[in-house]
Amino acid sequence: MQTSNKEKKVLLRVNNLKQYFPLKKKGLFVKANDGITLDIYEGETFGLVGESGCGKSTLGRTLLQLYRQTDGRSMYYGRTIEEIAPKYVEKTLKTVEKRRAKWKTLDAAAVTARKEYDAMPDGEEKYKKSNDVAKAEKEANDELLDMATLIGGFVAIEDIKDVIALFLKEYGIAVQRKKIREKRATVQLDYDDAVYSAAKAEKPDAAKSDSLKKKLDAFDAQIKEFDAQLAEVRAQIDEMRKPHKGNAEFEKYEALRDEGIDLARLEYPEIRLLRSDLQLIFQDPYSSLNPRMTVGNIIGEGLLAHNFFKKNDERMQEYIVKTMEDAGLASYFLHRYPHQFSGGQRQRIGIARSLAVKPKFVVCDEAVSALDVSIQSQIINLLYDLKEQSNLTYLFITHDLSVVKYISDRIGVMYLGNMVELADTESLFANPLHPYTEALMAAIPTTDVDSDKELRILEGDIPSPVNPPKGCKFHTRCSRCTEICKHAEPQWTEMAPGHFVACHHPLETKE
C-alpha cells in the first residue's frame, strides 16, 4: 500500500530555486533553473524528465551545491541544525532587528502592490503587472523566512532581546558540541584500527584499545553534558513562547519555524561536511573515472576524504571489497584500471564509489543513458536493490519516459528551467494534465500493433534560456495557448491530491 505524502518524511524541500549562469555580455544569463518548488521524500525515487537542455542535470547538481544556487531555498533534513551549527544562524540572529525593519518595509510595499493589482481590470496591463507583484511579495517573504525559520513567532514580537540572547546561547553550545564530536570521530578511527589489529594479532595490545576506549567515554560524557545544556536552553525558549500561545500573528509565524539546514546559505567548509550525505552518479562511465587510478583507489578516495578511514590499510581494503561486491563487481577487480572494464562495469564502479560513503541522497544523472539497452535494465535493478537495502533517496534524471516509469515513485516534468507538472508515476501516466507532458507521452514509440495510439512528435524549437518567452514558456509550442499565456506566469497548483501543474489551461482531470 502506498504511503500518503503527509505520512512521509521530507528529506529535501526546494522553494523557488533559481540557477542562472552569467554570459560574457553584461546583464545576460542562461536561466537553467527558473523558480522550482518541490519536496523529495526520504526513501523515494523522484524521476525528473524533459527534453535535452531543460535544466534537469543543472537542478541535480544545484541540489548538491556543486553549483551554488542563484536564488531560492534548499532545506535538507538529513542532519540536525545542531550537528552542523552553520554560521548563517549566528549571522541572522545578530542582525534580526535590522532585518525585521527591512522586512516590514518590503511587506508594506508588497501589500500595496497587491491591492493595486487586484483593483486593475483584466487585460494585458494586468497580466504584465502580475510579475511585478510576485517579485515584491517574494522579496518580503525571503526576508521573513530567513528570520522566521530560526526564531518562529518571535519575529512578530517587539522586544525580543532576551530570547535572541537565548538563541545565541543555544548556537554557542551547538558549536562546542560539534567540535567535541569531531575530536571524538578522530579517536573512534584510532580505536577501530586498534580493535581490528588486536583481532588479527596473535598477541593483541589490549592496553592501547582500552586507553582509546576511555577517551571515547570521556568525549561521550562531554557530549551528554552539552545535550543537557541544549535541552535546558530549549526549555527556557519554550517558556518564553507560552505567553504568546493563541496569538494569531505569533502562531502564523511560528508555523514557519524550520529545523532543516538551508544548503544555499552554507559556507564551503560546511558543505564539505555534507558531501558524504549528498552524492552523484555521473552519466558517462568513461570520463567520470580517473584512468590512472585502480578500482580500489577510485572507491577509496572518498573514504579517506570523508574520514571513514585514516589510512589505506587491510581494514579499508576489506570494506572496499564488500562495497564492490554489493555493486556486482568481483573482488579480484580491485587492482584493475578503468580501461579494462566494459561500460556497464564502469558504471558499477561509479555506483560503488558514490555509495561507499553511505549517502542519504543520490542524484543519478542520466545514469543509464550511455549504456546498451541490454545493460540498462541490470543497472536499474542494481540501483533499485541498493536503494531498498540502504533506504536511499534518488533523484533519477532521464529523458526516457519508459525508464522513469519503471523506477520512479513520483515524476516531475521540466520545461525550459521550470517544473510544469509533478505527480506520482501512476497518476502522471494515467492522467497527464500539462499539454507538454501529454506531448512527451504522445512521442513515445510503441511496439503494440493493436494500439490505436498515434505517434505525434512535438513541433517547434525550444526557445532560448537566455531570453525565454514571457508568461508561460511553453506557449510558443502549445495548441491551447490564449492571451493570458503570453503575459502571465501560471501558478503552481494542486489539481488533485499530490498532482501539481503549472498551466492556465490544464487538461481535464479524469475520475
LINWOTA-V648324 format. One record per residue. RES is the residue in one letter. NEAR is the number of other C-alpha atoms within 12 Angstrom. Layout:
res=RES near=NEAR
res=RES near=NEAR
This chain:
res=M near=3
res=Q near=13
res=T near=15
res=S near=14
res=N near=21
res=K near=12
res=E near=10
res=K near=16
res=K near=21
res=V near=27
res=L near=36
res=L near=39
res=R near=30
res=V near=35
res=N near=31
res=N near=32
res=L near=38
res=K near=33
res=Q near=36
res=Y near=29
res=F near=26
res=P near=16
res=L near=13
res=K near=9
res=K near=10
res=K near=8
res=G near=12
res=L near=16
res=F near=22
res=V near=28
res=K near=35
res=A near=38
res=N near=41
res=D near=38
res=G near=37
res=I near=42
res=T near=35
res=L near=41
res=D near=36
res=I near=44
res=Y near=32
res=E near=32
res=G near=32
res=E near=36
res=T near=39
res=F near=40
res=G near=42
res=L near=49
res=V near=46
res=G near=35
res=E near=29
res=S near=22
res=G near=26
res=C near=34
res=G near=38
res=K near=38
res=S near=38
res=T near=38
res=L near=46
res=G near=43
res=R near=28
res=T near=34
res=L near=49
res=L near=39
res=Q near=34
res=L near=24
res=Y near=25
res=R near=28
res=Q near=35
res=T near=29
res=D near=30
res=G near=34
res=R near=39
res=S near=38
res=M near=36
res=Y near=38
res=Y near=31
res=G near=32
res=R near=27
res=T near=20
res=I near=32
res=E near=30
res=E near=29
res=I near=36
res=A near=33
res=P near=34
res=K near=27
res=Y near=26
res=V near=36
res=E near=29
res=K near=23
res=T near=29
res=L near=36
res=K near=26
res=T near=20
res=V near=35
res=E near=25
res=K near=18
res=R near=26
res=R near=32
res=A near=20
res=K near=21
res=W near=29
res=K near=23
res=T near=21
res=L near=25
res=D near=27
res=A near=19
res=A near=24
res=A near=26
res=V near=23
res=T near=18
res=A near=25
res=R near=24
res=K near=16
res=E near=18
res=Y near=24
res=D near=16
res=A near=13
res=M near=17
res=P near=12
res=D near=17
res=G near=17
res=E near=18
res=E near=19
res=K near=23
res=Y near=27
res=K near=24
res=K near=27
res=S near=31
res=N near=25
res=D near=24
res=V near=28
res=A near=27
res=K near=23
res=A near=26
res=E near=27
res=K near=27
res=E near=27
res=A near=28
res=N near=33
res=D near=27
res=E near=30
res=L near=37
res=L near=32
res=D near=36
res=M near=39
res=A near=33
res=T near=31
res=L near=37
res=I near=43
res=G near=33
res=G near=36
res=F near=41
res=V near=41
res=A near=29
res=I near=27
res=E near=16
res=D near=15
res=I near=24
res=K near=20
res=D near=17
res=V near=31
res=I near=33
res=A near=21
res=L near=29
res=F near=36
res=L near=31
res=K near=27
res=E near=34
res=Y near=34
res=G near=25
res=I near=32
res=A near=34
res=V near=27
res=Q near=26
res=R near=31
res=K near=28
res=K near=22
res=I near=27
res=R near=28
res=E near=23
res=K near=22
res=R near=26
res=A near=24
res=T near=23
res=V near=30
res=Q near=28
res=L near=27
res=D near=27
res=Y near=29
res=D near=26
res=D near=27
res=A near=26
res=V near=24
res=Y near=22
res=S near=21
res=A near=19
res=A near=16
res=K near=14
res=A near=12
res=E near=9
res=K near=10
res=P near=16
res=D near=20
res=A near=19
res=A near=15
res=K near=21
res=S near=25
res=D near=19
res=S near=19
res=L near=26
res=K near=23
res=K near=18
res=K near=23
res=L near=27
res=D near=19
res=A near=19
res=F near=27
res=D near=23
res=A near=18
res=Q near=23
res=I near=28
res=K near=18
res=E near=19
res=F near=29
res=D near=25
res=A near=18
res=Q near=23
res=L near=27
res=A near=20
res=E near=19
res=V near=26
res=R near=24
res=A near=18
res=Q near=21
res=I near=28
res=D near=22
res=E near=15
res=M near=24
res=R near=25
res=K near=16
res=P near=15
res=H near=23
res=K near=18
res=G near=13
res=N near=17
res=A near=13
res=E near=18
res=F near=25
res=E near=24
res=K near=20
res=Y near=28
res=E near=29
res=A near=20
res=L near=26
res=R near=23
res=D near=27
res=E near=28
res=G near=32
res=I near=37
res=D near=42
res=L near=43
res=A near=35
res=R near=29
res=L near=29
res=E near=21
res=Y near=18
res=P near=15
res=E near=24
res=I near=28
res=R near=22
res=L near=24
res=L near=35
res=R near=31
res=S near=31
res=D near=32
res=L near=39
res=Q near=37
res=L near=41
res=I near=38
res=F near=34
res=Q near=29
res=D near=25
res=P near=32
res=Y near=26
res=S near=17
res=S near=25
res=L near=34
res=N near=23
res=P near=19
res=R near=16
res=M near=21
res=T near=26
res=V near=39
res=G near=41
res=N near=32
res=I near=36
res=I near=42
res=G near=40
res=E near=30
res=G near=32
res=L near=33
res=L near=25
res=A near=21
res=H near=26
res=N near=26
res=F near=29
res=F near=31
res=K near=26
res=K near=22
res=N near=24
res=D near=19
res=E near=18
res=R near=25
res=M near=29
res=Q near=28
res=E near=19
res=Y near=28
res=I near=42
res=V near=30
res=K near=24
res=T near=33
res=M near=35
res=E near=24
res=D near=26
res=A near=36
res=G near=27
res=L near=30
res=A near=22
res=S near=22
res=Y near=17
res=F near=27
res=L near=30
res=H near=23
res=R near=24
res=Y near=25
res=P near=32
res=H near=21
res=Q near=20
res=F near=24
res=S near=19
res=G near=30
res=G near=34
res=Q near=35
res=R near=43
res=Q near=45
res=R near=48
res=I near=50
res=G near=44
res=I near=47
res=A near=45
res=R near=43
res=S near=40
res=L near=44
res=A near=43
res=V near=33
res=K near=30
res=P near=36
res=K near=37
res=F near=42
res=V near=47
res=V near=42
res=C near=45
res=D near=37
res=E near=35
res=A near=43
res=V near=40
res=S near=30
res=A near=26
res=L near=25
res=D near=17
res=V near=17
res=S near=15
res=I near=22
res=Q near=28
res=S near=22
res=Q near=22
res=I near=37
res=I near=34
res=N near=21
res=L near=29
res=L near=39
res=Y near=28
res=D near=18
res=L near=32
res=K near=32
res=E near=17
res=Q near=16
res=S near=23
res=N near=23
res=L near=34
res=T near=41
res=Y near=46
res=L near=48
res=F near=48
res=I near=44
res=T near=40
res=H near=35
res=D near=32
res=L near=33
res=S near=24
res=V near=28
res=V near=38
res=K near=31
res=Y near=24
res=I near=36
res=S near=38
res=D near=34
res=R near=39
res=I near=47
res=G near=48
res=V near=49
res=M near=42
res=Y near=42
res=L near=39
res=G near=42
res=N near=46
res=M near=45
res=V near=45
res=E near=46
res=L near=43
res=A near=39
res=D near=35
res=T near=33
res=E near=21
res=S near=26
res=L near=38
res=F near=32
res=A near=19
res=N near=28
res=P near=36
res=L near=35
res=H near=43
res=P near=32
res=Y near=43
res=T near=39
res=E near=30
res=A near=30
res=L near=30
res=M near=33
res=A near=22
res=A near=22
res=I near=23
res=P near=18
res=T near=16
res=T near=10
res=D near=11
res=V near=9
res=D near=8
res=S near=10
res=D near=10
res=K near=15
res=E near=16
res=L near=18
res=R near=15
res=I near=17
res=L near=23
res=E near=16
res=G near=13
res=D near=18
res=I near=26
res=P near=23
res=S near=22
res=P near=29
res=V near=22
res=N near=19
res=P near=28
res=P near=23
res=K near=24
res=G near=29
res=C near=40
res=K near=38
res=F near=44
res=H near=34
res=T near=27
res=R near=24
res=C near=27
res=S near=20
res=R near=21
res=C near=25
res=T near=20
res=E near=23
res=I near=26
res=C near=31
res=K near=27
res=H near=29
res=A near=33
res=E near=33
res=P near=33
res=Q near=27
res=W near=27
res=T near=25
res=E near=20
res=M near=28
res=A near=22
res=P near=16
res=G near=27
res=H near=33
res=F near=34
res=V near=39
res=A near=38
res=C near=38
res=H near=31
res=H near=28
res=P near=33
res=L near=23
res=E near=17
res=T near=20
res=K near=14
res=E near=7
